[in-house]
Every structure is written in structure tokens, then in C-alpha cells.
Amino acid sequence: MIRALAIALLVLLAGNAAAQSVSFPSVAVGSSAAGPEIKGWIYKPSGPGPFRAIILAHTCGGTSPHTDIWGKLLVSWGYLVLAPDSVGPRGEKAVCTKPGAVTPNMRIADIAGALDYLATRPDVIKGKIGIIGHSHGGSTVIRAAQKSFDLARRGLAGGVAYYPGCNPAFDTGIDLPVLLLAGDKDDWTPADRCRQMVAGLAKPALVEAVYYPSAYHSFDNKAPDRSVPGAGGKTHRLVYDSVGAPDAEARTRAFFVKVLQ
């Protein structure tokens, strides 16, 4: 276990060394109050650009090797990527066992700030920016697509939400295209709550929801099967899905080609 953690840390440090560190203000928008100065990482393709851009929203564990893997993958598809850290600037290392410390609604202010920051960069194509998030970050994507925040005005064109925590009572105002990818065996962010949310949407045609029957939480992460602590003393199983992961990746790539063209 110690050796695995050491390897993971080296991977993250190597990824961060290859990426550019940036900072920008967290901006009040809708019901999301401004947060602290946000730090993040820019991953970019070679060449001067300009490039289409994607915001990468991390899990409850904060920026990690998983962030680095996705940052590099999105760059390989030709996108400039901004990966904000929403937990570190708020004095947290992770919020998996205390989700109230940093909520997806709070992170919307960071996303608004990220969109404003990207608009200032000469190497970014203006007006059509994507977002992708996993777990807590997936919930952030669902929140970011809500009409009440009007992030389209800041250039957000749509997002991909991997195994998000869906809230059928509060997330029915989706007003941007969303690709929702969930596992039916997920015991952390249940897929049925996403089904309920989608069924109650005012604009259901904006959401493409895909449910993988054999997939658990974190089904895209090529890590050993494991159980991790969550809130309330519960533990949750994380399992890579060799069928769902490549299908989700292909759908993700096609979605961004479509909404960012």
C-alpha cells in the first residue's frame, strides 16, 4: 500500500511539473458566493493555438493522479485544459468524508472564475468551453448546467458528468447539453437518483444519460478494486469497468466534438 501511494504521488508530481500553475478569483454567481483565490493547472497541446478549452473538475479527493490522467488525455484530443483545485484553497485536502465542507454549489463560483480566466487567454478560443467532472466534480457539472447560474453567458457550452451525485429536487433546471455517465452498481452516487432527476427535467432532451449495468463508482479509474470511506462512516466500493470505461471515453470525446465545434 505504501509503495502504491508513493508511486501515485510521483505520478501526480510529474504531471504537475509538466503543467502550468495558475491562479484566478472565484466569482460570485447565482446562489454561489465567491470563494478564495483558486489555484489550478493548465495542460495544453503543443503549438500557439488558439485551442478549444475544457475545465476539469476533480473528485472529492481533490487534484490527484486521476486529474493528471484526464488532463493529459484531453490534451491528446487537442484541448487546452484547466484543472482548478477547489478544496486546497479552502483549507481541505479532501472532502470525501465531510461533503459539506466544500459543496458542488460552492464550486460553481470557481467554475465561473475559471471561465472568466480562460476568456483572458489568447491561446483559448472564446465562447465555447466544455466542462468534465467525476463524482463530486460530476455533481459540479450538473450544477454548472443549471439555468439559474447562466454560465452559457460566460462561454460554457456543455459538460460531461461521470457518476455524479444527482439531486432530483434541486437539479431539474439543466439548460446546457450534458452527457451523464453512471454505474448501476454504484453504492456512493446511486444511478437511480440520476434517473429520477432526468425524469423531472424541464428540458430532458438536453441530457444524454448512459447507465452501465455492471459499473461501480470510479469505473473509469484503472486502479485496483478497493473500498474507501465516505460520509457517515460508510464505505464505498470503487472498481474499474473494462466495458464501461472505454465506451464512456468514446462518448465523452464525441460529445465534446459536437458541443465545442
C-alpha positions as CSV (number, residue, x, y, z in Angstrom):
1,M,0.0,0.0,0.0
2,I,2.8,2.4,0.9
3,R,4.6,1.7,-2.3
4,A,1.4,2.3,-4.3
5,L,0.8,5.6,-2.6
6,A,4.4,6.6,-3.3
7,I,4.0,5.8,-7.0
8,A,0.8,7.7,-7.1
9,L,2.5,10.7,-5.6
10,L,5.3,10.6,-8.1
11,V,2.8,10.4,-10.9
12,L,1.0,13.5,-9.6
13,L,4.2,15.4,-9.1
14,A,5.4,14.5,-12.6
15,G,2.1,15.6,-14.0
16,N,2.1,18.9,-12.1
17,A,5.7,19.6,-13.2
18,A,4.5,19.3,-16.8
19,A,1.5,21.5,-16.3
20,Q,1.5,25.3,-15.7
21,S,0.3,26.6,-12.3
22,V,-2.2,29.4,-12.5
23,S,-4.5,31.3,-10.1
24,F,-7.7,33.2,-10.6
25,P,-10.5,34.7,-8.5
26,S,-13.6,32.6,-7.5
27,V,-16.5,34.7,-8.7
28,A,-20.0,35.0,-7.1
29,V,-22.8,33.8,-9.4
30,G,-26.4,33.0,-8.6
31,S,-26.6,31.2,-5.2
32,S,-22.8,30.5,-5.1
33,A,-20.8,33.0,-3.1
34,A,-17.3,33.9,-4.2
35,G,-14.7,31.6,-2.7
36,P,-10.9,32.2,-2.1
37,E,-8.3,32.7,-4.8
38,I,-8.3,29.5,-6.7
39,K,-5.2,27.7,-7.9
40,G,-5.2,25.3,-10.8
41,W,-3.2,23.6,-13.5
42,I,-3.2,24.3,-17.2
43,Y,-2.5,21.4,-19.6
44,K,-2.1,22.5,-23.2
45,P,-1.2,20.9,-26.6
46,S,1.9,22.0,-28.3
47,G,1.8,25.0,-30.6
48,P,0.5,28.5,-30.2
49,G,-3.2,27.7,-30.5
50,P,-5.8,29.1,-30.1
51,F,-7.4,25.9,-28.7
52,R,-10.8,24.9,-27.5
53,A,-10.8,24.6,-23.8
54,I,-12.2,22.2,-21.2
55,I,-12.5,22.7,-17.4
56,L,-11.6,19.5,-15.4
57,A,-13.5,19.3,-12.1
58,H,-11.8,16.9,-9.6
59,T,-13.4,14.3,-7.3
60,C,-13.9,14.8,-3.6
61,G,-10.3,13.8,-3.2
62,G,-9.0,17.0,-4.8
63,T,-6.5,17.2,-7.6
64,S,-4.8,13.8,-7.9
65,P,-3.2,11.4,-10.3
66,H,-6.7,10.8,-11.7
67,T,-6.8,14.6,-12.6
68,D,-3.4,14.3,-14.3
69,I,-4.5,11.3,-16.4
70,W,-7.6,13.1,-17.6
71,G,-5.8,16.3,-18.2
72,K,-3.3,14.6,-20.5
73,L,-6.0,12.6,-22.2
74,L,-8.0,15.7,-23.1
75,V,-4.8,17.4,-24.3
76,S,-4.2,14.4,-26.6
77,W,-7.6,15.2,-28.1
78,G,-6.4,18.7,-28.9
79,Y,-8.0,20.7,-26.0
80,L,-6.4,23.1,-23.5
81,V,-7.4,22.0,-20.0
82,L,-7.8,24.0,-16.8
83,A,-8.0,21.8,-13.7
84,P,-8.9,24.1,-10.7
85,D,-8.3,23.0,-7.1
86,S,-11.5,23.7,-5.2
87,V,-10.5,22.1,-1.9
88,G,-6.9,23.2,-1.2
89,P,-7.6,26.9,-1.2
90,R,-10.5,26.3,1.3
91,G,-8.1,24.6,3.7
92,E,-9.0,21.0,2.9
93,K,-7.1,18.1,1.5
94,A,-10.2,16.1,0.6
95,V,-13.9,16.2,1.4
96,C,-15.0,12.6,0.8
97,T,-15.9,12.1,4.5
98,K,-17.2,15.6,5.0
99,P,-19.0,16.6,1.9
100,G,-20.5,19.8,3.5
101,A,-17.1,21.4,3.8
102,V,-16.9,22.1,0.0
103,T,-20.1,21.6,-1.9
104,P,-20.7,21.4,-5.7
105,N,-22.8,24.6,-5.3
106,M,-19.8,26.4,-3.8
107,R,-17.6,25.1,-6.6
108,I,-19.8,26.9,-9.2
109,A,-18.1,30.2,-8.1
110,D,-14.8,28.5,-9.0
111,I,-16.1,27.4,-12.4
112,A,-17.4,31.0,-13.1
113,G,-13.9,32.3,-12.2
114,A,-12.3,29.6,-14.4
115,L,-14.5,30.6,-17.4
116,D,-13.6,34.3,-16.9
117,Y,-9.9,33.4,-16.6
118,L,-10.0,31.4,-19.8
119,A,-11.6,34.3,-21.6
120,T,-8.5,36.3,-21.0
121,R,-6.1,33.8,-22.5
122,P,-5.1,34.4,-26.2
123,D,-4.5,30.7,-26.7
124,V,-8.2,29.8,-26.0
125,I,-11.0,30.0,-28.5
126,K,-13.6,32.2,-27.0
127,G,-17.3,31.4,-26.4
128,K,-17.3,27.6,-26.4
129,I,-15.8,26.0,-23.3
130,G,-16.6,22.5,-22.0
131,I,-16.5,21.0,-18.5
132,I,-16.0,17.5,-17.3
133,G,-16.1,16.2,-13.8
134,H,-16.0,12.9,-11.8
135,S,-18.1,12.1,-8.7
136,H,-18.1,15.4,-6.7
137,G,-16.8,17.0,-9.9
138,G,-19.6,15.3,-11.8
139,S,-22.1,16.9,-9.4
140,T,-20.4,20.2,-10.0
141,V,-21.0,19.7,-13.8
142,I,-24.7,19.1,-13.1
143,R,-24.9,22.2,-11.0
144,A,-22.9,24.3,-13.6
145,A,-25.5,23.4,-16.3
146,Q,-28.4,24.8,-14.3
147,K,-30.2,27.8,-15.9
148,S,-30.1,29.8,-12.6
149,F,-26.3,30.2,-13.0
150,D,-26.4,31.2,-16.7
151,L,-22.8,30.1,-17.3
152,A,-23.5,30.0,-21.0
153,R,-23.2,33.7,-20.8
154,R,-19.6,33.1,-19.7
155,G,-18.9,30.7,-22.6
156,L,-19.9,27.3,-21.1
157,A,-21.2,25.1,-23.9
158,G,-21.9,21.8,-22.1
159,G,-20.4,19.2,-19.9
160,V,-19.8,15.5,-19.1
161,A,-20.7,14.2,-15.6
162,Y,-19.1,10.9,-14.6
163,Y,-21.0,9.2,-11.7
164,P,-22.4,12.4,-10.3
165,G,-24.4,12.7,-7.1
166,C,-27.7,13.7,-8.7
167,N,-30.3,15.7,-6.7
168,P,-33.8,15.2,-8.2
169,A,-35.2,18.0,-6.0
170,F,-32.7,20.8,-7.0
171,D,-31.1,19.9,-10.3
172,T,-34.1,20.0,-12.7
173,G,-33.1,23.2,-14.3
174,I,-30.4,21.9,-16.7
175,D,-30.2,24.4,-19.6
176,L,-27.0,23.2,-21.3
177,P,-26.1,19.9,-23.1
178,V,-24.9,17.2,-20.6
179,L,-23.6,13.7,-21.0
180,L,-24.3,11.8,-17.8
181,L,-22.4,8.5,-17.3
182,A,-23.3,6.4,-14.3
183,G,-23.0,2.8,-13.0
184,D,-25.9,0.8,-11.8
185,K,-23.8,-0.9,-9.1
186,D,-22.6,2.5,-7.7
187,D,-23.2,2.5,-3.9
188,W,-21.9,6.0,-3.4
189,T,-23.8,8.1,-6.0
190,P,-26.7,5.9,-7.0
191,A,-27.7,5.9,-10.6
192,D,-31.4,5.7,-9.7
193,R,-31.2,9.3,-8.3
194,C,-30.0,10.4,-11.7
195,R,-32.8,8.6,-13.4
196,Q,-35.2,10.5,-11.1
197,M,-33.5,13.7,-11.9
198,V,-33.6,13.2,-15.6
199,A,-37.3,12.2,-15.4
200,G,-38.1,15.6,-13.8
201,L,-36.1,17.8,-16.1
202,A,-37.8,20.8,-17.7
203,K,-35.6,20.1,-20.8
204,P,-34.9,16.4,-20.8
205,A,-33.6,16.4,-24.4
206,L,-30.5,18.3,-23.2
207,V,-29.3,15.3,-21.2
208,E,-27.9,12.1,-22.7
209,A,-27.8,9.6,-19.8
210,V,-25.9,6.3,-20.1
211,Y,-26.2,3.7,-17.3
212,Y,-23.7,0.9,-17.2
213,P,-25.2,-2.2,-15.6
214,S,-22.0,-3.7,-14.2
215,A,-20.2,-0.5,-13.3
216,Y,-19.4,0.7,-9.8
217,H,-18.2,4.1,-8.7
218,S,-15.0,5.4,-10.3
219,F,-15.4,2.9,-13.1
220,D,-13.1,4.8,-15.4
221,N,-10.1,4.7,-13.0
222,K,-7.6,1.9,-13.7
223,A,-6.8,1.3,-10.1
224,P,-7.2,-2.0,-8.1
225,D,-10.6,-2.8,-6.7
226,R,-10.9,-1.1,-3.3
227,S,-13.2,0.3,-0.7
228,V,-12.9,3.8,0.6
229,P,-14.5,5.8,3.4
230,G,-17.3,8.2,2.7
231,A,-19.6,10.3,4.9
232,G,-21.4,9.0,8.0
233,G,-18.9,6.1,8.5
234,K,-20.0,4.3,5.3
235,T,-17.5,2.7,2.9
236,H,-17.9,2.5,-0.9
237,R,-16.6,0.2,-3.5
238,L,-14.5,1.5,-6.4
239,V,-14.0,-0.8,-9.4
240,Y,-12.6,-0.2,-12.9
241,D,-15.1,-1.4,-15.6
242,S,-13.3,-2.7,-18.7
243,V,-16.5,-2.4,-20.7
244,G,-18.0,0.8,-19.5
245,A,-14.8,2.8,-19.3
246,P,-13.8,2.7,-22.9
247,D,-17.4,3.2,-24.0
248,A,-17.7,6.3,-21.8
249,E,-14.4,7.7,-23.0
250,A,-15.5,7.3,-26.6
251,R,-18.8,9.0,-25.8
252,T,-17.0,11.8,-24.0
253,R,-14.8,12.5,-27.0
254,A,-17.7,12.5,-29.4
255,F,-19.7,14.8,-27.0
256,F,-17.0,17.4,-26.9
257,V,-16.5,17.3,-30.7
258,K,-20.2,18.0,-31.0
259,V,-20.7,20.8,-28.5
260,L,-17.4,22.6,-28.9
261,Q,-17.3,22.6,-32.7
